[in-house]
């Protein structure tokens, strides 16, 4: 699933976005969360905010470490991925049993960046289970005023 960061104005944005949002939806995926977690595939939630100076992505990824993340920009696409591998082993000589557990978790999220960003100045910080990716804009945008139209 791709999420796009684009300027939030204009009829052309509406017309270009509605087919992709319709096709990206999983209408019949009833047990997707249970199935994905059983397979070790978890897709974290992402909050996206826009300020006059930057876009901010906050990825909920608890239980990971900074070294687990891979963040790349290629052809105006920001890709965030992570992999975590764990092994646990217990042995008991009293009753002769042993237990060995192995888990592997990974995810990838991709975001199409708008043309007005500084790709070379993207910054990422991981703190308390939240990966915060800051994508600066090339030039500061001003807030546009909302014009109310009365219906007659």
C-alpha positions in Angstrom: 0.0 0.0 0.0 1.4 3.4 -1.0 0.6 6.6 0.8 1.3 9.8 -1.0 2.3 13.2 0.4 1.1 15.8 -2.1 -0.1 19.4 -1.9 -3.6 19.3 -0.5 -5.1 21.7 -3.1 -6.9 21.6 -6.4 -9.4 19.5 -8.3 -6.6 17.7 -10.1 -5.4 16.2 -6.7 -8.9 14.8 -6.0 -9.3 13.4 -9.5 -5.8 11.7 -9.4 -6.2 10.3 -5.9 -9.6 8.7 -5.9 -8.8 5.7 -8.1 -5.7 4.7 -6.1 -7.5 5.0 -2.8 -10.3 2.8 -4.1 -8.0 0.2 -5.4 -5.7 0.2 -2.3 -8.6 -0.8 0.1 -8.9 -4.4 1.3 -12.6 -5.0 1.3 -12.6 -8.7 2.0 -9.5 -8.9 4.3 -11.4 -9.8 7.5 -8.6 -11.4 9.5 -5.7 -9.5 8.1 -4.3 -8.4 11.4 -4.4 -12.0 12.8 -2.9 -13.6 9.8 -0.1 -11.0 9.4 0.9 -11.2 13.0 1.1 -15.0 12.8 3.4 -14.8 9.8 5.6 -12.1 11.5 4.4 -9.4 9.1 3.2 -6.3 10.9 2.4 -3.1 9.1 2.8 -0.2 11.6 0.4 2.7 11.8 1.7 6.0 10.4 0.6 9.5 11.3 1.4 12.2 8.6 1.4 15.9 9.5 2.2 18.9 7.3 3.5 22.2 8.6 4.5 25.3 6.6 8.1 24.1 6.7 8.0 20.3 6.6 6.1 17.0 6.4 6.4 14.8 9.6 5.8 11.0 9.5 5.4 9.2 12.8 5.7 5.4 12.5 4.5 3.3 15.5 7.2 0.6 15.7 7.7 -0.5 19.4 10.2 -3.1 20.3 12.7 -2.2 17.6 16.1 -0.6 17.8 17.6 2.2 15.7 19.8 -0.4 13.9 16.7 -2.3 12.7 15.5 0.4 10.4 16.4 1.1 6.8 15.2 4.4 5.3 15.8 5.2 1.6 14.7 7.7 -1.0 14.6 6.6 -4.6 12.9 8.4 -7.5 10.7 10.6 -5.1 9.7 7.5 -3.1 10.5 7.3 0.6 10.8 3.7 1.8 10.9 2.8 5.5 11.6 -0.8 6.4 12.7 -2.8 9.5 13.7 -6.3 10.3 14.1 -7.9 13.7 15.3 -11.4 14.4 15.2 -13.0 17.9 16.3 -16.4 19.2 15.7 -17.8 22.7 16.8 -21.2 24.0 16.1 -22.8 27.4 17.4 -26.2 28.6 16.5 -28.0 31.8 18.6 -30.9 32.9 16.2 -31.9 35.7 13.4 -33.1 33.5 15.3 -33.4 30.2 13.3 -30.8 28.2 14.6 -28.0 26.0 12.8 -25.2 24.3 14.1 -23.1 21.4 12.1 -20.2 20.0 12.8 -18.2 16.9 11.0 -15.1 15.6 11.4 -12.8 12.6 9.4 -9.6 12.1 9.6 -7.2 9.3 7.7 -4.4 7.5 8.0 -2.0 4.6 6.1 1.2 4.0 6.5 3.5 1.0 5.5 7.1 0.5 5.4 9.1 -2.7 7.0 12.5 -2.0 5.8 15.7 -3.5 8.1 17.7 -5.8 8.6 20.5 -3.2 10.8 18.6 -0.7 14.5 18.6 0.0 15.3 14.9 -0.3 18.9 15.4 0.9 17.8 16.9 4.2 15.4 14.2 5.4 16.0 13.4 9.1 14.9 10.4 11.2 14.8 9.8 15.0 13.7 6.8 17.0 12.5 7.3 20.5 10.1 5.4 22.8 8.8 3.1 20.0 8.1 6.0 17.6 10.1 6.6 14.4 9.8 10.3 13.5 10.8 11.1 9.9 11.0 14.8 9.0 10.9 15.8 5.3 11.7 19.5 4.9 10.0 21.5 2.1 12.1 23.3 -0.5 10.2 26.5 0.3 7.9 27.4 3.1 4.3 27.3 2.1 1.7 29.8 3.4 -1.6 28.8 4.7 -4.3 29.4 2.2 -7.5 31.1 3.3 -10.7 29.1 3.1 -13.4 30.7 1.0 -16.9 29.9 2.0 -19.5 29.6 -0.8 -23.1 30.2 0.0 -25.7 28.0 -1.6 -28.6 29.9 -3.0 
